[in-house]
Amino acid sequence: MSFNLDRRTLMIGLGAAAGSTAFSKLAFSESHASAEGPQTFEIEMLNRDPDNPRQRNVFLPRIQVANPGDTIKFVATDRGHNALTIADMVPEGAEGWKGKLNEEIEVTLETPGAYGYLCTPHSALGMVGLILVKGEGLQASMETAKAVKHRGRAASVWEEIWAEVESENLLG
């Protein structure tokens, strides 16, 4: 029996094989990542957004999604910033944190929910951020956090953050 393969048939076959291999690698890396256990995520405290220099005094990323047991490290990339939780924007039963100016701090988050945080000297200028820890209670915690009132530019930044959470479907 002989096979007569033209270039098109060969390319389709190779594409299917490559796609199958890529899919199996993706499935493996996802399951492998969850088997690795807790992760550490970095959030930079910056004077300017490197991608948008008009945005000043920012946390990057300003929204971080994590799993219970993950650690968040606030990196003092630029001086003059700190990170601390916002009153009423911490899930019930969870503890907040309060970093000092120019201090890199790490927090391990065990309780699912929405954690709002700010930079003390720059919060009115909109230097705020959100950590979403997946799990039961996240949605209720988010609704509580959304009800908190903010002053200055922070109010409009929180509107942007909530819109991004919804448009990106970050609650999964």
Solvent accessible surface area in square Angstrom, and as a share of the most:
residue,aa,sasa,rsa
1,M,218,0.97
2,S,107,0.69
3,F,166,0.69
4,N,153,0.78
5,L,112,0.56
6,D,83,0.43
7,R,189,0.69
8,R,173,0.63
9,T,68,0.39
10,L,83,0.42
11,M,104,0.46
12,I,101,0.51
13,G,41,0.39
14,L,101,0.50
15,G,44,0.42
16,A,69,0.53
17,A,57,0.45
18,A,62,0.48
19,G,41,0.39
20,S,71,0.46
21,T,69,0.40
22,A,60,0.47
23,F,142,0.59
24,S,64,0.41
25,K,133,0.56
26,L,98,0.49
27,A,47,0.36
28,F,130,0.54
29,S,57,0.37
30,E,109,0.49
31,S,65,0.42
32,H,88,0.39
33,A,38,0.30
34,S,90,0.58
35,A,85,0.66
36,E,112,0.50
37,G,32,0.30
38,P,101,0.63
39,Q,69,0.31
40,T,82,0.48
41,F,49,0.20
42,E,101,0.45
43,I,0,0.00
44,E,65,0.29
45,M,0,0.00
46,L,11,0.06
47,N,63,0.32
48,R,117,0.43
49,D,21,0.11
50,P,97,0.61
51,D,133,0.69
52,N,62,0.32
53,P,79,0.50
54,R,220,0.80
55,Q,55,0.25
56,R,130,0.48
57,N,21,0.11
58,V,23,0.13
59,F,2,0.01
60,L,51,0.25
61,P,56,0.35
62,R,62,0.23
63,I,19,0.10
64,Q,24,0.10
65,V,37,0.21
66,A,3,0.02
67,N,68,0.35
68,P,61,0.38
69,G,12,0.12
70,D,3,0.02
71,T,21,0.12
72,I,0,0.00
73,K,53,0.22
74,F,0,0.00
75,V,27,0.15
76,A,24,0.19
77,T,65,0.38
78,D,39,0.20
79,R,181,0.66
80,G,28,0.27
81,H,1,0.00
82,N,8,0.04
83,A,1,0.01
84,L,34,0.17
85,T,19,0.11
86,I,17,0.09
87,A,81,0.63
88,D,107,0.56
89,M,1,0.01
90,V,41,0.24
91,P,8,0.05
92,E,172,0.77
93,G,79,0.76
94,A,24,0.18
95,E,153,0.69
96,G,41,0.40
97,W,25,0.09
98,K,162,0.69
99,G,2,0.02
100,K,150,0.64
101,L,97,0.48
102,N,53,0.27
103,E,62,0.28
104,E,85,0.38
105,I,25,0.13
106,E,106,0.47
107,V,21,0.12
108,T,75,0.43
109,L,7,0.03
110,E,112,0.50
111,T,41,0.24
112,P,36,0.22
113,G,0,0.00
114,A,0,0.00
115,Y,2,0.01
116,G,0,0.00
117,Y,0,0.00
118,L,33,0.17
119,C,0,0.00
120,T,82,0.48
121,P,66,0.42
122,H,36,0.16
123,S,26,0.17
124,A,61,0.47
125,L,101,0.50
126,G,8,0.08
127,M,1,0.00
128,V,4,0.02
129,G,0,0.00
130,L,0,0.00
131,I,0,0.00
132,L,0,0.00
133,V,0,0.00
134,K,96,0.41
135,G,42,0.41
136,E,170,0.76
137,G,38,0.36
138,L,11,0.05
139,Q,97,0.43
140,A,67,0.52
141,S,16,0.10
142,M,1,0.01
143,E,86,0.39
144,T,84,0.49
145,A,1,0.01
146,K,63,0.27
147,A,71,0.55
148,V,32,0.18
149,K,180,0.76
150,H,41,0.18
151,R,209,0.76
152,G,56,0.54
153,R,96,0.35
154,A,5,0.04
155,A,38,0.30
156,S,47,0.30
157,V,6,0.04
158,W,4,0.01
159,E,122,0.55
160,E,71,0.32
161,I,0,0.00
162,W,27,0.09
163,A,60,0.47
164,E,65,0.29
165,V,1,0.00
166,E,113,0.51
167,S,90,0.58
168,E,109,0.49
169,N,107,0.55
170,L,48,0.24
171,L,54,0.27
172,G,96,0.92
